[in-house]
Amino acid sequence: MEAKIASVSPKALERFVGLVRREARLQGEVNVLLTNDRKMKDLNRRFRRKDKTTDVLSFPSLDGGDIAISVPLAKLNAQTLGHEVGDELKILILHGALHLKGHDHESDNGAMARLEQRLRKKLALPLSLTERAEGRR
């Protein structure tokens, strides 16, 4: 954790990553980096050629992968959506893990969104920003 959050236990997040790995049927080790917007912008620019920060990035590997999360954006999203920052981090971990598994919401006609919604309900997580935005359309 490059960025610490007073109300979030690293051990609890570690347990949640294990649970998500099982639910998503993701093999291998998953590492999660909680960092700042500057680092996220750098990673987004280097790996996606987008010169802006983002809330979550996933880096698949042969044996699991890495997930990077912007703590400032997670805090902002949690505040905006009216839930705890710990829940927002879990939502982003789930989203990132599904990308590690090979799902891509930008090209799969909603398959990842449906799976993510089902898993979010099973894991008792609040709605994501994407789901709330879709609900307003």
Summary of the structure (lengths in Angstrom):
residues: 137
radius of gyration: 14.0
end to end distance: 36.3
largest distance: 38.5
contacts: 401
relative contact order: 0.16
helix: 53%
strand: 15%
